[in-house]
C-alpha cells in the first residue's frame, strides 16, 4: 500500500508507531528490524549491493543497471547520461538571433 502522508518531513513520524496513512485513513505500521537482522538479511541476499530502502513507503527496492550507473556517475561528478558529450562543439547556424527583436 502507498503512503499518503503528502509532502511532509518523515522526521515527524520518528517517535510514532506508524509511518503515515493509506488511502482509507488507516495507519501504516513500521516494520521494526534490528541492525543484526538487517545485516543477516543483507548477507543472505545476492542483490544486497543494489538494494536501497525507501523510507517513505517502508520497502526495499532493487535498482537495475541503468539506475546504478546513474548513481555512480553522479557520485563521481560526471554527467548522469554517459552517452552525452558535454564537450561537443556547438552547432553553428541552428539558432538565429535578430538584434532588433530584443528589448533594451
Phi, psi and omega per residue, in radians:
X1 nan 2.556 -3.131
X2 -1.493 2.544 3.096
X3 -1.446 2.223 -3.055
X4 -1.947 0.630 -3.091
X5 -1.362 -0.344 3.139
X6 1.604 -2.748 -3.049
X7 -1.670 1.201 3.102
X8 -2.177 2.723 3.127
X9 -1.159 2.416 3.127
X10 -1.268 -0.244 3.092
X11 -1.101 -0.412 3.130
X12 -1.118 -0.397 -3.102
X13 -1.800 0.134 -3.051
X14 -1.152 -0.514 3.128
X15 -1.665 -0.016 -3.113
X16 -1.604 2.845 3.096
X17 -1.532 0.037 -3.134
X18 -2.367 2.932 -3.096
X19 -1.966 0.079 -3.125
X20 2.596 -2.715 -3.048
X21 -2.334 2.627 3.052
X22 -1.555 -3.041 -3.052
X23 -1.182 -0.378 3.101
X24 -1.549 -0.020 3.133
X25 1.535 0.129 3.114
X26 -1.488 2.542 -3.120
X27 -1.227 2.437 3.045
X28 -1.692 1.939 -3.077
X29 -1.282 2.574 3.096
X30 -1.298 2.589 3.032
X31 -1.683 1.749 -3.106
X32 -1.391 2.160 3.077
X33 -2.404 2.398 3.139
X34 -1.324 2.898 3.119
X35 -1.136 -0.596 3.103
X36 -1.147 -0.737 3.114
X37 -1.133 -0.660 3.094
X38 -1.131 -0.691 3.115
X39 -1.145 -0.753 3.120
X40 -1.128 -0.685 3.090
X41 -1.113 -0.668 -3.116
X42 -1.226 -0.595 3.131
X43 -1.285 -0.477 3.131
X44 -1.473 -0.318 -3.045
X45 -1.624 2.096 3.119
X46 -1.227 -0.333 3.117
X47 -1.748 0.421 -3.068
X48 -1.123 -0.600 -3.113
X49 -1.242 -0.284 3.136
X50 -2.027 0.304 -3.141
X51 -1.844 2.294 3.085
X52 -2.083 2.810 3.124
X53 -1.846 2.183 3.087
X54 -1.667 1.830 -3.068
X55 -1.214 -0.526 -3.109
X56 -1.144 -0.747 -3.112
X57 -1.790 0.006 3.101
X58 0.936 0.958 3.132
X59 -2.612 2.784 3.068
X60 -1.598 2.498 3.091
X61 -2.236 2.339 3.105
X62 -1.656 2.189 -3.114
X63 -1.500 2.517 3.077
X64 -1.554 3.114 -3.063
X65 -1.095 -0.670 -3.129
X66 -1.153 -0.704 3.123
X67 -1.190 -0.674 3.077
X68 -1.123 -0.720 3.120
X69 -1.104 -0.702 3.108
X70 -1.086 -0.762 3.135
X71 -1.141 -0.779 3.133
X72 -1.080 -0.718 3.115
X73 -1.127 -0.712 3.116
X74 -1.162 -0.652 3.117
X75 -1.157 -0.511 -3.108
X76 -1.721 0.268 3.111
X77 1.007 0.671 3.051
X78 -1.823 2.998 3.062
X79 -1.219 2.477 -3.121
X80 -1.017 -0.654 3.122
X81 -1.661 1.961 -3.078
X82 -1.197 -0.309 3.130
X83 -1.412 -0.220 -3.109
X84 -1.443 2.283 3.095
X85 -1.798 1.828 -3.088
X86 -1.395 -0.107 3.099
X87 -1.818 0.311 3.138
X88 -1.213 2.547 3.114
X89 -1.134 2.519 3.136
X90 -1.283 2.272 -3.129
X91 -1.216 2.235 -3.127
X92 -1.484 2.536 3.017
X93 1.439 -0.008 3.139
X94 -1.497 -0.425 -3.121
X95 -2.027 2.176 3.118
X96 -1.871 2.513 -3.101
X97 -2.239 2.139 3.083
X98 -1.752 1.903 -3.089
X99 -1.113 -0.387 3.134
X100 -1.426 -0.189 -3.107
X101 -1.585 -0.120 -3.095
X102 -1.626 2.520 3.077
X103 -1.255 2.835 -3.129
X104 -1.238 nan nan
